[in-house]
Amino acid sequence: MSEIKVNMENIETLKQQFSEWAFYLNNCVEVLVFTLALASLGTKSPSTNALISFIFLSTVCFSGSRNKLELLKKLRKKKNKI
C-alpha cells in the first residue's frame, strides 16, 4: 500500500488554490448574482427572469467548480487507490 505524505509544499499549494477559489467565488460570482438580481427586479416578470438567472449562475458555478483545486483532486485519487 502506498501512503500519501502531506508535506509543507502540498499544504502551501493547497492554501494558494483555496485562496484563488475564494477570490473567484467572492468577487466574480457575487457581482454576477447582484447584477442579475437587480436586472430581474426591473422586468415585467421578475420571478421568471430570476429563475433563468439562477439556472445560468448554477452552470457558471458548476463549470468553475470542476476546475478547482487540482492538487486536492490528485491527493483524493491517490487515497481512493489505497
C-alpha positions as CSV (number, residue, x, y, z in Angstrom):
1,M,0.0,0.0,0.0
2,S,1.3,3.4,-0.8
3,E,1.0,6.2,1.6
4,I,0.0,9.8,0.9
5,K,2.5,12.1,2.6
6,V,1.4,15.6,3.4
7,N,4.3,17.9,3.4
8,M,4.6,21.7,3.7
9,E,4.8,22.1,-0.1
10,N,1.5,20.4,-0.6
11,I,-0.1,22.4,2.2
12,E,1.2,25.7,0.8
13,T,-0.1,24.8,-2.7
14,L,-3.5,23.9,-1.3
15,K,-3.7,27.2,0.6
16,Q,-2.9,29.1,-2.6
17,Q,-5.5,27.2,-4.5
18,F,-8.1,27.8,-1.8
19,S,-7.3,31.5,-1.8
20,E,-7.7,31.6,-5.6
21,W,-11.0,29.7,-5.4
22,A,-12.3,32.0,-2.6
23,F,-11.4,35.1,-4.7
24,Y,-13.3,33.6,-7.7
25,L,-16.4,32.9,-5.6
26,N,-16.4,36.2,-3.7
27,N,-15.7,38.6,-6.5
28,C,-16.9,37.1,-9.7
29,V,-20.0,35.2,-8.6
30,E,-21.2,37.8,-6.2
31,V,-21.1,40.5,-8.8
32,L,-23.0,38.3,-11.2
33,V,-25.6,37.4,-8.6
34,F,-26.2,41.0,-7.6
35,T,-26.3,42.3,-11.1
36,L,-28.7,39.7,-12.3
37,A,-30.9,40.1,-9.2
38,L,-31.3,43.8,-9.8
39,A,-31.9,43.3,-13.5
40,S,-34.6,40.7,-12.8
41,L,-36.4,43.2,-10.5
42,G,-36.6,45.8,-13.2
43,T,-38.6,43.5,-15.6
44,K,-42.3,42.7,-16.1
45,S,-41.8,39.1,-14.8
46,P,-39.1,39.2,-12.2
47,S,-39.7,35.6,-11.0
48,T,-39.3,34.1,-14.4
49,N,-36.1,36.1,-15.1
50,A,-34.8,35.3,-11.7
51,L,-35.2,31.6,-12.4
52,I,-33.4,32.0,-15.7
53,S,-30.6,33.9,-13.9
54,F,-30.4,31.1,-11.3
55,I,-30.0,28.4,-13.9
56,F,-27.3,30.4,-15.7
57,L,-25.4,31.1,-12.4
58,S,-25.7,27.4,-11.5
59,T,-24.0,26.4,-14.7
60,V,-21.3,29.1,-14.1
61,C,-20.6,27.8,-10.6
62,F,-20.6,24.2,-11.7
63,S,-18.2,24.7,-14.5
64,G,-15.9,26.7,-12.2
65,S,-16.0,24.1,-9.5
66,R,-14.8,21.4,-11.9
67,N,-11.5,23.2,-12.4
68,K,-10.8,23.9,-8.7
69,L,-8.0,22.5,-6.6
70,E,-6.1,20.2,-8.9
71,L,-3.7,19.1,-6.2
72,L,-6.6,18.1,-3.9
73,K,-8.1,16.0,-6.7
74,K,-4.8,14.2,-7.2
75,L,-4.5,13.5,-3.5
76,R,-8.1,12.2,-3.3
77,K,-7.4,9.8,-6.3
78,K,-4.3,8.5,-4.5
79,K,-6.3,8.0,-1.3
80,N,-9.0,6.1,-3.2
81,K,-6.4,3.7,-4.7
82,I,-5.3,2.6,-1.3
